[in-house]
Amino acid sequence: QVQLVESGGGLVQPGGSLRLSCAASGSIFKINVMEWYRQAPGKQRELVAGIRDGGNTHYVDSVKGRFTISRDNAKNTGYLQMNSLKPEDTAVYYCHADTQVYDGIYYYTREPWGQGTQVTVSS
């Protein structure tokens, strides 16, 4: 199995910055895609950013130029650097990954979710 653990959320003033981390553990052979989603109260979960194993990234329009997604393949860890935060960025942020795991005989696809970390932007 693969587990994802997020960290780095908190309360920040508008215009401030936060860096989220997502650490993957388990019998991971490869992380194909690592993504960050967010869900605000009363709204649907939305994809914020994603990064492929080759380094290609994509972002939702509302965060382009402010958020940067990255990954450290050696550590099986992904990051979301969030700058110039706005109140509308307030949400629970979730990490999601498309992974290949190896049990010594077979390869499996696993797509775990993290438990979420709260980001609140308020003065």
Contacts in CASP RR format, 6 or more apart in sequence:
PFRMAT RR
TARGET T0000
AUTHOR 0000-0000-0000
METHOD contacts of the structure
MODEL  1
QVQLVESGGGLVQPGGSLRLSCAASGSIFKINVMEWYRQAPGKQRELVAG
IRDGGNTHYVDSVKGRFTISRDNAKNTGYLQMNSLKPEDTAVYYCHADTQ
VYDGIYYYTREPWGQGTQVTVSS
1 26 0 8 1.000
1 27 0 8 1.000
1 101 0 8 1.000
1 110 0 8 1.000
1 112 0 8 1.000
2 24 0 8 1.000
2 25 0 8 1.000
2 26 0 8 1.000
2 27 0 8 1.000
2 28 0 8 1.000
2 97 0 8 1.000
2 99 0 8 1.000
2 101 0 8 1.000
2 110 0 8 1.000
2 112 0 8 1.000
3 24 0 8 1.000
3 25 0 8 1.000
3 26 0 8 1.000
3 112 0 8 1.000
3 114 0 8 1.000
4 22 0 8 1.000
4 23 0 8 1.000
4 24 0 8 1.000
4 95 0 8 1.000
4 96 0 8 1.000
4 97 0 8 1.000
4 112 0 8 1.000
4 113 0 8 1.000
4 114 0 8 1.000
5 22 0 8 1.000
5 23 0 8 1.000
5 25 0 8 1.000
5 114 0 8 1.000
5 115 0 8 1.000
6 20 0 8 1.000
6 21 0 8 1.000
6 22 0 8 1.000
6 93 0 8 1.000
6 94 0 8 1.000
6 95 0 8 1.000
6 114 0 8 1.000
6 115 0 8 1.000
6 116 0 8 1.000
6 117 0 8 1.000
7 20 0 8 1.000
7 21 0 8 1.000
7 23 0 8 1.000
7 117 0 8 1.000
8 18 0 8 1.000
8 19 0 8 1.000
8 20 0 8 1.000
8 21 0 8 1.000
8 117 0 8 1.000
9 18 0 8 1.000
9 20 0 8 1.000
9 93 0 8 1.000
9 117 0 8 1.000
9 118 0 8 1.000
9 119 0 8 1.000
10 18 0 8 1.000
10 117 0 8 1.000
10 118 0 8 1.000
10 119 0 8 1.000
10 120 0 8 1.000
11 120 0 8 1.000
11 121 0 8 1.000
11 122 0 8 1.000
12 18 0 8 1.000
12 85 0 8 1.000
12 119 0 8 1.000
12 120 0 8 1.000
12 121 0 8 1.000
13 121 0 8 1.000
13 122 0 8 1.000
13 123 0 8 1.000
14 85 0 8 1.000
14 86 0 8 1.000
14 87 0 8 1.000
14 121 0 8 1.000
14 122 0 8 1.000
14 123 0 8 1.000
15 83 0 8 1.000
15 84 0 8 1.000
15 85 0 8 1.000
15 86 0 8 1.000
15 121 0 8 1.000
16 83 0 8 1.000
16 84 0 8 1.000
16 85 0 8 1.000
16 121 0 8 1.000
17 81 0 8 1.000
17 82 0 8 1.000
17 83 0 8 1.000
17 84 0 8 1.000
17 85 0 8 1.000
18 82 0 8 1.000
18 85 0 8 1.000
18 119 0 8 1.000
19 79 0 8 1.000
19 80 0 8 1.000
19 81 0 8 1.000
19 82 0 8 1.000
20 36 0 8 1.000
20 79 0 8 1.000
20 80 0 8 1.000
20 82 0 8 1.000
20 93 0 8 1.000
20 95 0 8 1.000
20 117 0 8 1.000
20 119 0 8 1.000
21 77 0 8 1.000
21 78 0 8 1.000
21 79 0 8 1.000
22 34 0 8 1.000
22 36 0 8 1.000
22 77 0 8 1.000
22 78 0 8 1.000
22 79 0 8 1.000
22 80 0 8 1.000
22 95 0 8 1.000
22 97 0 8 1.000
22 114 0 8 1.000
23 75 0 8 1.000
23 76 0 8 1.000
23 77 0 8 1.000
23 78 0 8 1.000
24 31 0 8 1.000
24 34 0 8 1.000
24 76 0 8 1.000
24 77 0 8 1.000
24 78 0 8 1.000
24 97 0 8 1.000
24 99 0 8 1.000
24 112 0 8 1.000
25 76 0 8 1.000
26 101 0 8 1.000
27 101 0 8 1.000
27 102 0 8 1.000
27 103 0 8 1.000
27 104 0 8 1.000
28 76 0 8 1.000
28 99 0 8 1.000
28 100 0 8 1.000
28 101 0 8 1.000
29 99 0 8 1.000
29 100 0 8 1.000
29 101 0 8 1.000
29 102 0 8 1.000
29 107 0 8 1.000
30 53 0 8 1.000
30 99 0 8 1.000
30 100 0 8 1.000
31 53 0 8 1.000
31 71 0 8 1.000
31 73 0 8 1.000
31 76 0 8 1.000
31 97 0 8 1.000
31 98 0 8 1.000
31 99 0 8 1.000
31 100 0 8 1.000
32 52 0 8 1.000
32 53 0 8 1.000
32 97 0 8 1.000
32 98 0 8 1.000
32 99 0 8 1.000
32 100 0 8 1.000
33 50 0 8 1.000
33 51 0 8 1.000
33 52 0 8 1.000
33 53 0 8 1.000
33 97 0 8 1.000
33 98 0 8 1.000
34 50 0 8 1.000
34 51 0 8 1.000
34 69 0 8 1.000
34 71 0 8 1.000
34 78 0 8 1.000
34 95 0 8 1.000
34 96 0 8 1.000
34 97 0 8 1.000
34 98 0 8 1.000
35 47 0 8 1.000
35 48 0 8 1.000
35 49 0 8 1.000
35 50 0 8 1.000
35 51 0 8 1.000
35 95 0 8 1.000
35 96 0 8 1.000
35 97 0 8 1.000
36 47 0 8 1.000
36 48 0 8 1.000
36 49 0 8 1.000
36 50 0 8 1.000
36 69 0 8 1.000
36 80 0 8 1.000
36 93 0 8 1.000
36 94 0 8 1.000
36 95 0 8 1.000
36 96 0 8 1.000
37 45 0 8 1.000
37 46 0 8 1.000
37 47 0 8 1.000
37 48 0 8 1.000
37 93 0 8 1.000
37 94 0 8 1.000
37 95 0 8 1.000
37 96 0 8 1.000
38 45 0 8 1.000
38 46 0 8 1.000
38 48 0 8 1.000
38 89 0 8 1.000
38 91 0 8 1.000
38 92 0 8 1.000
38 93 0 8 1.000
38 94 0 8 1.000
38 119 0 8 1.000
39 45 0 8 1.000
39 46 0 8 1.000
39 91 0 8 1.000
39 92 0 8 1.000
39 94 0 8 1.000
40 88 0 8 1.000
40 90 0 8 1.000
40 91 0 8 1.000
40 92 0 8 1.000
43 91 0 8 1.000
45 94 0 8 1.000
46 60 0 8 1.000
47 60 0 8 1.000
48 59 0 8 1.000
48 60 0 8 1.000
48 63 0 8 1.000
48 67 0 8 1.000
48 80 0 8 1.000
48 93 0 8 1.000
49 57 0 8 1.000
49 58 0 8 1.000
49 59 0 8 1.000
49 60 0 8 1.000
49 63 0 8 1.000
49 67 0 8 1.000
49 69 0 8 1.000
49 80 0 8 1.000
50 57 0 8 1.000
50 58 0 8 1.000
50 59 0 8 1.000
50 69 0 8 1.000
51 57 0 8 1.000
51 69 0 8 1.000
51 70 0 8 1.000
51 71 0 8 1.000
51 78 0 8 1.000
53 73 0 8 1.000
55 71 0 8 1.000
57 69 0 8 1.000
59 65 0 8 1.000
59 67 0 8 1.000
59 69 0 8 1.000
62 88 0 8 1.000
63 82 0 8 1.000
63 89 0 8 1.000
66 82 0 8 1.000
66 83 0 8 1.000
66 84 0 8 1.000
66 85 0 8 1.000
67 80 0 8 1.000
67 81 0 8 1.000
67 82 0 8 1.000
67 83 0 8 1.000
68 80 0 8 1.000
68 81 0 8 1.000
68 83 0 8 1.000
69 78 0 8 1.000
69 79 0 8 1.000
69 80 0 8 1.000
69 81 0 8 1.000
70 78 0 8 1.000
70 79 0 8 1.000
70 81 0 8 1.000
71 77 0 8 1.000
71 78 0 8 1.000
71 79 0 8 1.000
72 78 0 8 1.000
72 79 0 8 1.000
78 95 0 8 1.000
80 93 0 8 1.000
82 89 0 8 1.000
82 119 0 8 1.000
85 119 0 8 1.000
85 121 0 8 1.000
86 121 0 8 1.000
87 121 0 8 1.000
87 122 0 8 1.000
88 121 0 8 1.000
89 119 0 8 1.000
89 121 0 8 1.000
90 119 0 8 1.000
90 120 0 8 1.000
90 121 0 8 1.000
90 122 0 8 1.000
91 119 0 8 1.000
92 116 0 8 1.000
92 117 0 8 1.000
92 118 0 8 1.000
92 119 0 8 1.000
93 116 0 8 1.000
93 117 0 8 1.000
93 118 0 8 1.000
93 119 0 8 1.000
94 113 0 8 1.000
94 114 0 8 1.000
94 115 0 8 1.000
94 116 0 8 1.000
95 113 0 8 1.000
95 114 0 8 1.000
95 116 0 8 1.000
96 111 0 8 1.000
96 112 0 8 1.000
96 113 0 8 1.000
96 114 0 8 1.000
97 111 0 8 1.000
97 112 0 8 1.000
98 109 0 8 1.000
98 111 0 8 1.000
99 109 0 8 1.000
99 110 0 8 1.000
99 111 0 8 1.000
99 112 0 8 1.000
100 107 0 8 1.000
100 108 0 8 1.000
100 109 0 8 1.000
100 110 0 8 1.000
101 107 0 8 1.000
101 108 0 8 1.000
101 109 0 8 1.000
101 110 0 8 1.000
102 108 0 8 1.000
END
